[in-house]
Amino acid sequence: MESAGSIRSLYRHFLSGITEKSLNAFYYACSYAKADYSRFMNVTAGMALKLIPEKLSSQPVFLCMDDTMAAKFGKKFEDASKLFDHAAHNGSNYLNGHCFVSLMLCVPVWNKDRIHYLCVPLGYRMWQKKESKLELAASMVRHVMPVLRTKKNVVLLCDSWYVKKSLVSIVDEYENLDLIGNARLDSVIYDLPPQRTGKRGRPATHGDRLSIQDDFTLSDEKIGGYYMAVRRVLTNIFGKRTVLAYVTSADKENGGRRLYFSTVFPEQLQIFCAWQEKSPLNQTGSSRMQFIPLMLYAFRWNIEVSYYEQKTFWSLCSYMVRSRKGIEMLVNLINIAYCAMKLLPYQDKTFSKYQTESVQEFRFVLSEQIRQQVFYAIFVKKAETHIKSKAIIKVLKQLIQHQGYYL
């Protein structure tokens, strides 16, 4: 309905008008109800997959993995701890609060004869010290993969923090799962093993160690603002699996370089580049085909946009519930409301004009209609059961307050 700083605020401004349940009932529902919020992920994923047009069924879908932090004051919140935050703006790189690992699904839909990827966050899990974030992330991917078993290419996108063996090994568990991720510059990479000579002795398992500065030749022209280079390599992170190593640089001569790994090869992807909504992916050419996996990594930025919207406009981190289960339940319920506003314009033709609008804009329009319906229902109920002027005046006051006016 609107930004809600707390359950009490949400109850006071909306829930109390549509139910006779007490405020304590909603606190109890968050912390003690026997609801498995882990199922929310699969339900949301299933609804998003149904939106894929038949003509785009062969296109890859993406899973974006990342984590975000919620700063909390006081010591009453369960599992709150001192966390390192490289993006903190409080004069220190540390904050007290919670860390949530989240997973987002991106599916292809049409937007004015162009392929647009609709991105919906599937769910959040609070990190606890008894389990690493990598293990938590892997368990979330395993939880949702059964829903994605019919897709030919599912690509997991993550930053350098998650490109570690305990997470990347999950791509070996599913035939249709691959990974594209940013990597640390000091990652050890090797050339492919040399051809066997027929001489006695154990053959080499890998070639010479490679340097991203000396052994990668950047492209002659920029692609999407960067010079790029690629070659097949072996790395300790992926074991014996051959992967693509991409190196990018904004300045060909003096610019710093970045390293990416991809377990999926361009020839394994069936992607309609010319129909894509955004460049440089829609700029086709034989010389650019080898860089397609690296261009796909740009979809990971959508999870950062989701964090910004949910924290700024949806009160994602404004919770005041103290128990861990209650916090996770409330955060995932907020996420469901956010996903509903993103999915509904594609599910119901009545709201199709809001497909390209901000999710906050659609929420405002829909909430106005819901408030009107709630008012009419309350007005009729009060008028039929209590023909008293006080009851009618009370209902009118509620409507006026909801419209932002004051008596």
Secondary structure, DSSP 8 states (H G I E B T S, - for coil): ----SSHHHHIIIIIHHH----HHHHHHHHHH----TTHHHHHHHHHHHTTS-GGGTTS-EEEEEEEEEEE--SS-STT-EEEE-TT--SSSSEEEEEEEEEEEEEEEEEETTEEEEEEEEEEEEE--TTS-HHHHHHHHHHHHGGGGTT-S-EEEEE-TTT-SHHHHGGGGT-TTEEEEEEE-TT--EE-------S-SS---SS--B--TTTS----SS-BTTBEEEEEEEEEGGGTT--EEEEEEESSTTT--EEEEEESS-GGG----GGGBSSTTTT---TTTGGGHHHHHGGGGHHHHHHHHHHHHHS-TT-----SHHHHHHHHHHHHHHHHHHHHHHHH-GGGGGGTTS-HHHHHHHHHHHHHHHHHHHHHHHHHHH---HHHHHHHHHHHHHHTT---
